[in-house]
Amino acid sequence: MEQRLARAFAFVEASFGDAQEMVVFTTELTSRTSSARYIAQYGSQSYFAHNQDMILSDRQRELRRRVEDLDV
């Protein structure tokens, strides 16, 4: 299964880069019970690599919002 996930991530990245489509793909894997259960039980290097990018993007947006709220 990990090889399938790795190929799927490679396909999405080759086709669309690391843009919104990658976010949608990773989000779908997270929200589907069967894939989320598999990843939680066995892990997936491909998933965690791209999920980490999403987490960092979320953190960056949050920091920008906080800086804008400072009104400096």
C-alpha positions in Angstrom: 0.0 0.0 0.0 2.8 2.4 0.8 4.1 2.0 -2.8 0.7 2.9 -4.1 0.6 6.0 -2.0 4.1 7.0 -3.0 3.2 6.6 -6.7 0.0 8.6 -6.2 1.8 11.4 -4.5 4.5 11.3 -7.2 1.7 11.5 -9.9 0.0 14.4 -8.3 3.3 16.3 -7.8 4.4 15.6 -11.4 1.0 16.7 -12.8 0.2 19.7 -10.6 3.3 20.5 -8.5 2.9 21.2 -4.9 -0.2 23.4 -5.4 -3.8 23.2 -4.3 -4.3 19.8 -5.9 -1.8 18.3 -3.6 -3.6 19.9 -0.6 -6.9 18.5 -1.8 -5.4 15.0 -2.4 -3.7 15.0 1.1 -6.9 16.3 2.7 -9.0 13.5 1.0 -6.6 10.9 2.4 -7.0 12.4 5.8 -10.8 12.6 5.7 -11.4 9.1 4.3 -11.8 6.5 7.1 -10.0 3.6 5.3 -6.9 5.7 4.3 -6.7 7.5 7.6 -6.9 4.2 9.4 -4.2 2.7 7.3 -1.9 5.7 7.7 -2.5 5.8 11.4 -1.7 2.1 11.8 1.2 1.7 9.3 2.4 5.2 8.6 3.3 6.6 5.2 6.5 8.5 4.5 4.9 10.1 1.4 1.8 11.2 3.3 3.7 12.6 6.2 6.1 14.5 3.9 3.2 16.3 2.2 1.1 16.6 5.3 4.0 18.4 7.0 4.0 20.9 4.2 0.3 21.5 4.8 0.9 22.0 8.5 3.7 24.5 7.8 1.5 26.4 5.4 -1.3 26.6 8.0 1.2 27.8 10.6 2.6 30.5 8.2 -1.0 31.7 7.5 -1.7 31.9 11.2 1.5 33.8 11.9 0.7 36.3 9.1 -2.8 36.8 10.5 -1.3 37.5 14.0 1.2 40.0 12.6 -1.6 41.8 10.7 -3.7 41.9 13.9 -0.9 43.7 15.7 -1.6 47.0 13.9 2.0 48.1 14.1 
